[in-house]
Amino acid sequence: MRGVYRIYNTINGKTYIGSSTNIEKRWQQHKTDLSTHSHHNKKLQNDWLLHGEDNFLFEVIEETPHNNLIEREQFHVNQYNFKRLYNVFRDVTKAPNRKSPRRLSPGEVT
């Protein structure tokens, strides 16, 4: 499944918004990184350690085609008060390690 997801802290209400072409695999990577204290997002990592895995929800916000993942992620980031997000960048294209989505040719199926 490809789309936009969120990791929601049920204790303090903060949220991390992300997108992926394989949400299930991405969630497993987040959990692995958080559990091994190696997550790239230090604010999320610290709260995960403080509150524990049981106090975080992983939710798919929107399924979307690959060719507009970043645009849809940006849309959802914009819906939040930035202070309530774990995301470090308001502009999701500025995040390090951000892979630019490959534009599909007209008629190409993903």
Legacy VTK file of the C-alpha trace (Angstrom):
# vtk DataFile Version 3.0
C-alpha trace
ASCII
DATASET POLYDATA
POINTS 110 float
0.000 0.000 0.000
1.326 3.461 -0.867
0.179 6.634 0.734
0.463 8.996 3.686
0.593 7.826 7.290
0.924 9.264 10.750
2.485 8.141 13.997
0.349 9.576 16.789
1.409 9.956 20.425
-1.704 9.300 22.522
-0.141 10.915 25.601
0.792 14.369 24.278
-1.121 14.478 20.980
1.947 15.044 18.818
2.066 13.513 15.350
4.647 12.487 12.784
3.479 12.610 9.157
5.213 10.553 6.484
4.621 8.924 3.123
5.838 5.757 1.485
5.401 3.524 -1.534
5.255 0.617 0.936
3.597 1.772 4.153
3.750 -1.604 5.891
7.512 -1.890 5.318
8.045 1.746 6.341
6.145 1.238 9.603
8.307 -1.787 10.417
11.417 0.321 9.760
10.135 3.075 12.071
9.461 0.518 14.817
12.869 -1.094 14.388
14.662 2.245 14.483
12.655 3.462 17.480
13.180 0.192 19.357
16.940 0.248 18.736
17.254 3.939 19.662
18.420 4.837 16.152
15.484 6.766 14.712
16.384 9.811 12.605
13.814 11.978 14.398
15.199 12.670 17.868
11.999 14.259 19.232
9.963 11.212 18.250
12.708 8.906 19.541
12.791 10.629 22.930
9.014 10.478 23.361
8.945 6.819 22.248
11.457 6.028 24.994
9.595 8.166 27.542
6.029 6.966 26.842
6.582 3.496 25.327
5.412 1.846 22.125
1.922 1.152 23.508
1.198 4.879 23.584
1.734 5.399 19.850
-0.712 4.682 17.057
0.228 4.100 13.451
-2.522 5.147 11.040
-2.824 5.325 7.293
-4.266 8.763 6.523
-4.624 8.397 2.775
-3.852 5.876 0.069
-2.523 7.673 -2.995
-0.712 6.989 -6.267
3.088 7.136 -6.201
3.200 10.144 -8.500
1.733 12.484 -5.874
2.960 11.072 -2.551
5.024 14.120 -1.650
2.257 16.553 -2.562
-0.247 14.631 -0.432
2.196 14.376 2.478
2.693 18.151 2.290
-1.081 18.663 2.251
-1.439 16.683 5.494
1.519 18.397 7.186
-0.146 21.719 6.365
-3.321 20.636 8.199
-1.526 20.642 11.558
-0.176 23.310 13.846
3.509 22.737 13.147
4.302 22.872 16.878
2.172 19.729 17.304
4.253 17.765 14.781
7.394 15.733 15.244
8.307 16.581 11.644
11.396 18.760 11.548
10.634 20.531 8.260
7.452 22.342 7.262
8.419 21.772 3.642
8.603 17.989 3.299
10.869 18.256 0.252
13.596 19.759 2.484
13.917 16.695 4.697
17.278 14.912 4.421
17.144 11.562 2.656
13.973 12.623 0.865
13.660 10.667 -2.330
12.137 12.696 -5.104
9.223 10.798 -6.543
9.742 9.527 -10.054
7.178 11.102 -12.335
5.164 8.555 -14.252
4.751 8.749 -17.984
1.194 9.336 -19.204
-0.616 6.020 -19.115
2.061 4.282 -16.994
0.639 2.046 -14.295
2.191 1.838 -10.829
LINES 1 111
110 0 1 2 3 4 5 6 7 8 9 10 11 12 13 14 15 16 17 18 19 20 21 22 23 24 25 26 27 28 29 30 31 32 33 34 35 36 37 38 39 40 41 42 43 44 45 46 47 48 49 50 51 52 53 54 55 56 57 58 59 60 61 62 63 64 65 66 67 68 69 70 71 72 73 74 75 76 77 78 79 80 81 82 83 84 85 86 87 88 89 90 91 92 93 94 95 96 97 98 99 100 101 102 103 104 105 106 107 108 109
